[in-house]
C-alpha cells in the first residue's frame, strides 16, 4: 500500500510539473529586419533552427525566394516611414505582444544616390528604434549589424597591426559614415540594451558582389588593386550568424565586437581558393594600378547614376579596394562570447562553390 501511495504521488507531481512547464514555457519572439537579404535569410534559418518564433521584417515587394524555412512569419515594415512603422508595430503589439529580441540587418551597401546611405542605414535604424520605444515594445536586446568600414584606413604602414574595438573610427566612405551614425544613435540615444557587431567582408551562398569574383576566377582571371601588399580579412556568413546568436543569448549588453577570422590573407588568396574549388589549373592575377581603378570607378558610378542605378564599382568601392590593412583583433569576441570562426577561408569558399554548383549558378 505505501508503494502504491508513493507511485500515485510521484505520478501527480510529474504531471503537475509538466503542466506548469507547458503553461510558463514561452517561445521567444525575434524580429529580423532585412530578412530577404543575403545575411538576413541566414539569420532567419538559424533562428528557426534554434526554436525561436521568427518574424521576418521585409519591405513591400521584397522577394521571399531566399526564405525557405518552415514556420517563419512575415511582417511588412517600411523603415523609412515613421508613421507607417508606428502603425504597423501598434497593430502587431495588439495581436501578438512585443518581440523579445530585434536583429537589425536591414541596410544598403551601394546606392545610386549617396543620400540614400544615410536615409536607410542611419534613418531606418533611428526610425525602428524610436517606433519600438514609442509603442512600448523595447526588446530585451537590440542586435545591430554594423561594419568594419566604420573605422576607415588604420595602420596602413607595414607591418600591419590589427584594428581593435578601441580604435577611433574615421570612416572614409559614405557607407562607413552612415553605419557609424547609426551606431552612435544606438549607443547614445536609443535607450535600448544593444549589441553591435562589426563584421569584415562577409561572403557565402546568395551573396552577389563576391559572386562576380567567382565568375571572373572561373574564366581564369583575378583582379586586385594596387601594387603594395594588402592583408584582407573575411567572415563566412554562417560564422557571422553564429556570432549574432551568441551575442543575443549572452547576458552581456551594450558591447561592440569585431567579427572576423583572426587570420589575414593576401589579395590573391580568395581567387586561388575559388579556382581550386572549381578545378581550374591556373589563374592569371592582374594587379591594376590605383589611378586606373579610381578612373574606372568614377566612370562606372557616373554612368550608373545617369540611368538611376547603383554601380558595383564606385568611389566608395575604390576607397575600400585602396585600403591595405583589414586585419582585426578578435580577442574580445572570443573571450567574452566564446566565438570562434568555424570556416577558415578555404573551407568557406569550398562550401560556397558547392552551393553555386548545386544551384546551377556556375
C-alpha positions as CSV (number, residue, x, y, z in Angstrom):
1,X,0.0,0.0,0.0
2,X,2.7,2.6,0.8
3,X,4.3,1.8,-2.5
4,X,1.1,2.5,-4.4
5,X,0.6,5.8,-2.5
6,X,4.2,6.8,-3.3
7,X,3.7,5.9,-7.0
8,X,0.4,7.8,-7.1
9,X,2.0,10.9,-5.5
10,X,5.0,10.7,-7.9
11,X,2.8,10.5,-10.9
12,X,0.7,13.5,-9.8
13,X,3.9,15.5,-9.1
14,X,5.2,14.6,-12.5
15,X,2.0,15.7,-14.3
16,X,1.9,18.8,-12.3
17,X,5.5,19.7,-13.3
18,X,4.7,19.1,-16.9
19,X,1.6,21.2,-16.8
20,X,3.5,24.1,-15.1
21,X,6.3,23.9,-17.6
22,X,3.8,23.9,-20.5
23,X,1.9,26.9,-19.1
24,X,5.0,29.0,-18.4
25,X,7.2,27.9,-21.3
26,X,7.1,30.7,-23.8
27,X,8.8,30.7,-27.1
28,X,10.9,33.8,-27.6
29,X,9.9,36.1,-30.5
30,X,12.6,37.6,-32.7
31,X,12.2,40.3,-35.4
32,X,14.8,40.1,-38.1
33,X,14.9,43.1,-40.4
34,X,16.4,42.8,-43.9
35,X,15.2,39.2,-43.8
36,X,15.1,38.8,-47.6
37,X,18.7,39.8,-48.0
38,X,21.9,37.7,-48.1
39,X,22.7,37.8,-44.3
40,X,19.1,38.2,-43.2
41,X,18.0,35.0,-44.8
42,X,20.7,33.0,-43.0
43,X,19.7,34.7,-39.7
44,X,16.1,33.6,-40.3
45,X,17.1,30.0,-41.0
46,X,19.2,29.8,-37.8
47,X,16.5,31.4,-35.7
48,X,14.0,28.7,-36.8
49,X,16.6,26.0,-36.2
50,X,17.2,27.2,-32.7
51,X,13.5,27.2,-31.9
52,X,12.6,30.9,-31.8
53,X,9.4,32.3,-33.1
54,X,10.9,34.2,-36.1
55,X,9.3,37.2,-37.7
56,X,10.9,38.2,-41.0
57,X,10.7,42.0,-41.5
58,X,10.7,42.9,-45.1
59,X,9.9,45.9,-47.4
60,X,6.9,45.7,-49.6
61,X,7.7,43.8,-52.8
62,X,10.8,42.1,-51.4
63,X,11.3,38.5,-52.7
64,X,10.8,35.6,-50.3
65,X,12.9,33.3,-52.5
66,X,15.8,33.0,-50.0
67,X,13.5,32.2,-47.1
68,X,12.6,28.5,-47.3
69,X,12.5,27.5,-43.6
70,X,9.1,26.4,-42.4
71,X,7.3,28.3,-39.6
72,X,8.5,31.8,-40.5
73,X,6.1,34.6,-40.0
74,X,6.3,37.8,-42.2
75,X,5.7,41.4,-41.4
76,X,5.9,44.3,-43.9
77,X,8.0,47.2,-42.5
78,X,8.8,50.4,-44.1
79,X,11.7,51.7,-42.1
80,X,11.7,55.0,-44.0
81,X,8.2,55.9,-42.9
82,X,8.0,56.6,-39.2
83,X,4.2,57.0,-39.2
84,X,3.6,53.7,-41.1
85,X,6.1,51.9,-38.9
86,X,4.4,53.0,-35.7
87,X,1.0,52.0,-37.1
88,X,2.2,48.5,-38.0
89,X,4.0,48.0,-34.7
90,X,0.9,49.1,-32.8
91,X,-1.2,46.6,-34.7
92,X,1.3,43.8,-34.2
93,X,1.5,44.5,-30.4
94,X,-2.3,44.4,-30.1
95,X,-2.3,40.9,-31.6
96,X,1.0,39.3,-30.7
97,X,2.7,41.4,-28.0
98,X,6.2,42.6,-28.3
99,X,9.3,40.9,-29.7
100,X,11.8,39.7,-27.2
101,X,14.7,40.4,-29.4
102,X,15.4,42.5,-32.6
103,X,18.1,41.7,-35.0
104,X,18.6,44.7,-37.3
105,X,20.2,43.5,-40.5
106,X,18.5,45.8,-43.0
107,X,20.7,48.3,-44.8
108,X,22.3,49.2,-48.1
109,X,25.9,48.8,-49.3
110,X,25.6,50.6,-52.6
111,X,23.3,53.3,-53.8
112,X,22.7,55.4,-56.9
113,X,22.1,58.4,-54.7
114,X,24.6,58.8,-51.8
115,X,22.0,60.4,-49.6
116,X,20.2,57.0,-49.5
117,X,23.0,55.6,-47.4
118,X,22.0,58.0,-44.6
119,X,18.3,57.6,-45.2
120,X,18.4,53.8,-44.9
121,X,21.4,52.9,-42.7
122,X,21.1,55.8,-40.2
123,X,17.5,57.0,-40.7
124,X,16.0,53.5,-40.9
125,X,17.7,52.5,-37.7
126,X,16.6,55.6,-35.8
127,X,13.0,55.1,-37.1
128,X,12.9,51.5,-35.9
129,X,14.4,52.1,-32.5
130,X,12.1,55.1,-31.8
131,X,9.0,53.3,-33.0
132,X,9.8,50.4,-30.7
133,X,10.2,52.8,-27.8
134,X,7.0,54.8,-28.6
135,X,4.9,51.6,-28.8
136,X,6.3,50.3,-25.5
137,X,8.0,47.4,-27.4
138,X,11.6,47.9,-26.5
139,X,13.3,44.5,-26.8
140,X,15.5,42.8,-24.2
141,X,18.3,43.3,-26.7
142,X,18.8,45.1,-30.0
143,X,21.4,43.5,-32.2
144,X,22.8,45.8,-34.8
145,X,24.9,44.5,-37.7
146,X,27.3,47.3,-38.5
147,X,30.5,47.1,-40.5
148,X,34.3,47.1,-40.1
149,X,34.1,50.1,-42.6
150,X,33.3,52.4,-39.7
151,X,37.0,52.6,-38.9
152,X,38.4,53.6,-42.3
153,X,42.0,53.0,-43.1
154,X,44.0,52.3,-39.9
155,X,47.7,51.3,-39.5
156,X,48.3,51.3,-43.2
157,X,52.1,51.1,-42.9
158,X,53.8,47.7,-42.7
159,X,54.0,45.6,-40.6
160,X,50.2,45.8,-40.4
161,X,48.7,45.7,-36.9
162,X,45.1,44.6,-36.2
163,X,42.2,47.0,-35.9
164,X,40.7,46.9,-32.4
165,X,37.3,47.9,-30.9
166,X,39.2,50.7,-29.0
167,X,40.4,52.4,-32.2
168,X,38.8,55.8,-33.0
169,X,36.5,55.4,-36.1
170,X,37.5,57.6,-39.0
171,X,35.4,56.3,-41.9
172,X,36.4,57.5,-45.4
173,X,33.4,56.1,-47.2
174,X,29.7,57.2,-47.2
175,X,28.7,53.7,-46.3
176,X,31.0,53.6,-43.3
177,X,29.9,57.1,-42.2
178,X,26.2,56.1,-42.4
179,X,26.8,52.9,-40.4
180,X,28.8,54.8,-37.7
181,X,26.0,57.4,-37.5
182,X,23.5,54.6,-36.8
183,X,25.8,53.1,-34.2
184,X,26.1,56.5,-32.4
185,X,22.4,56.8,-32.1
186,X,22.0,53.3,-30.7
187,X,24.8,53.8,-28.2
188,X,24.0,57.3,-27.1
189,X,20.3,58.0,-27.6
190,X,18.2,54.9,-28.2
191,X,18.0,53.8,-24.5
192,X,17.6,50.1,-25.7
193,X,20.0,47.4,-24.5
194,X,22.2,46.7,-27.5
195,X,25.0,44.6,-29.0
196,X,26.8,45.9,-32.1
197,X,28.7,43.6,-34.4
198,X,31.2,44.9,-36.9
199,X,31.9,42.2,-39.5
200,X,34.6,42.4,-42.1
201,X,33.9,41.2,-45.6
202,X,31.0,38.7,-45.5
203,X,30.9,36.0,-48.2
204,X,28.9,32.9,-48.8
205,X,26.0,31.5,-50.9
206,X,23.5,34.0,-52.3
207,X,25.9,36.9,-52.0
208,X,26.2,39.0,-55.2
209,X,29.4,41.0,-55.1
210,X,31.8,38.2,-54.3
211,X,30.0,36.1,-56.9
212,X,31.4,38.4,-59.5
213,X,34.9,37.3,-58.3
214,X,33.7,33.7,-58.7
215,X,32.7,34.3,-62.3
216,X,36.0,36.0,-63.0
217,X,38.0,33.2,-61.5
218,X,36.0,30.7,-63.5
219,X,37.4,32.4,-66.6
220,X,41.0,32.1,-65.1
221,X,41.3,35.8,-64.2
222,X,41.6,37.7,-61.0
223,X,41.9,41.4,-60.5
224,X,43.4,43.2,-57.4
225,X,44.0,46.8,-56.5
226,X,47.4,48.4,-56.3
227,X,51.0,47.1,-56.0
228,X,51.6,47.5,-52.3
229,X,51.0,44.4,-50.1
230,X,47.5,44.1,-48.8
231,X,46.0,42.0,-46.0
232,X,42.3,41.2,-46.3
233,X,40.0,39.5,-43.8
234,X,36.9,37.5,-44.3
235,X,34.0,36.0,-42.4
236,X,31.8,33.3,-43.8
237,X,28.1,34.1,-43.5
238,X,27.3,31.1,-41.2
239,X,30.1,32.3,-38.8
240,X,28.6,35.8,-38.7
241,X,25.2,34.3,-37.9
242,X,26.8,32.2,-35.2
243,X,28.2,35.4,-33.7
244,X,24.9,37.2,-33.8
245,X,23.1,34.4,-31.8
246,X,26.0,34.2,-29.3
247,X,25.5,38.0,-28.8
248,X,21.8,37.6,-28.5
249,X,21.9,34.8,-26.0
250,X,24.7,36.2,-23.9
251,X,23.8,38.0,-20.6
252,X,26.1,40.8,-21.7
253,X,24.7,44.0,-23.2
254,X,25.9,47.4,-24.5
255,X,29.0,45.9,-26.2
256,X,30.6,46.2,-29.6
257,X,32.6,43.5,-31.3
258,X,34.6,42.9,-34.4
259,X,33.7,39.8,-36.3
260,X,36.3,38.2,-38.5
261,X,38.6,35.3,-38.9
262,X,41.7,36.3,-37.0
263,X,43.9,35.4,-40.0
264,X,44.6,37.9,-42.8
265,X,45.0,36.8,-46.4
266,X,46.8,38.4,-49.4
267,X,44.9,39.8,-52.3
268,X,45.0,36.6,-54.4
269,X,44.0,34.0,-51.7
270,X,40.3,34.3,-52.3
271,X,40.5,33.7,-56.0
272,X,43.1,31.0,-55.6
273,X,40.7,29.0,-53.4
274,X,37.9,29.6,-55.8
275,X,40.0,28.3,-58.7
276,X,40.9,25.2,-56.7
277,X,37.3,24.5,-55.8
278,X,36.3,24.9,-59.4
279,X,39.1,22.6,-60.5
280,X,40.9,25.3,-62.5
281,X,44.5,24.5,-63.1
282,X,45.7,28.1,-63.3
283,X,44.6,31.7,-62.7
284,X,46.1,34.9,-64.1
285,X,46.5,37.5,-61.4
286,X,46.2,41.1,-62.7
287,X,47.2,44.0,-60.4
288,X,45.6,47.2,-61.6
289,X,47.2,50.5,-60.6
290,X,45.1,52.5,-58.2
291,X,44.9,55.5,-60.5
292,X,43.3,53.3,-63.2
293,X,40.8,51.8,-60.7
294,X,39.9,55.3,-59.5
295,X,39.2,56.4,-63.0
296,X,37.2,53.3,-63.9
297,X,35.2,53.6,-60.6
298,X,34.4,57.2,-61.3
299,X,33.2,56.5,-64.8
300,X,31.1,53.5,-63.7
301,X,29.5,55.4,-60.9
302,X,28.6,58.4,-63.2
303,X,27.3,56.1,-65.9
304,X,25.1,54.2,-63.5
305,X,23.8,57.4,-62.0
306,X,22.5,58.6,-65.4
307,X,20.2,55.6,-65.5
308,X,19.3,55.7,-61.8
309,X,21.2,52.5,-60.8
310,X,23.9,51.7,-58.3
311,X,27.2,50.6,-59.6
312,X,29.3,47.9,-58.1
313,X,32.4,49.9,-58.9
314,X,32.1,53.4,-57.3
315,X,34.0,55.9,-55.2
316,X,33.3,54.0,-52.0
317,X,34.4,50.7,-53.5
318,X,37.6,52.3,-54.8
319,X,38.4,53.5,-51.2
320,X,37.7,50.0,-49.9
321,X,40.0,48.4,-52.5
322,X,42.7,51.0,-51.8
323,X,42.8,50.2,-48.1
324,X,45.8,48.0,-47.3
325,X,45.1,46.8,-43.8
326,X,41.9,44.9,-42.9
327,X,43.3,42.8,-40.0
328,X,41.1,42.5,-37.0
329,X,41.7,41.8,-33.3
330,X,39.1,39.3,-32.4
331,X,40.2,38.8,-28.8
332,X,37.2,40.4,-27.2
333,X,34.5,38.4,-29.0
334,X,36.4,35.2,-28.5
335,X,36.9,35.7,-24.7
336,X,33.5,37.4,-23.9
337,X,31.2,35.4,-26.2
338,X,33.2,32.3,-26.8
339,X,33.2,32.9,-30.6
340,X,35.5,31.1,-32.9
341,X,35.1,31.0,-36.7
342,X,34.3,27.5,-37.9
343,X,35.1,28.4,-41.5
344,X,38.6,29.3,-42.5
345,X,38.6,30.9,-45.9
346,X,39.4,27.7,-47.8
347,X,36.6,25.7,-46.2
348,X,34.1,28.5,-46.6
349,X,34.9,29.0,-50.3
350,X,34.6,25.3,-50.9
351,X,31.1,25.2,-49.4
352,X,30.1,28.3,-51.2
353,X,31.3,27.0,-54.6
354,X,29.4,23.7,-53.9
355,X,26.2,25.7,-53.3
356,X,26.7,27.6,-56.6
357,X,27.2,24.3,-58.5
358,X,24.3,22.6,-56.8
359,X,22.0,25.6,-57.7
360,X,23.2,25.9,-61.3
361,X,24.9,29.3,-60.9
362,X,28.2,28.1,-62.3
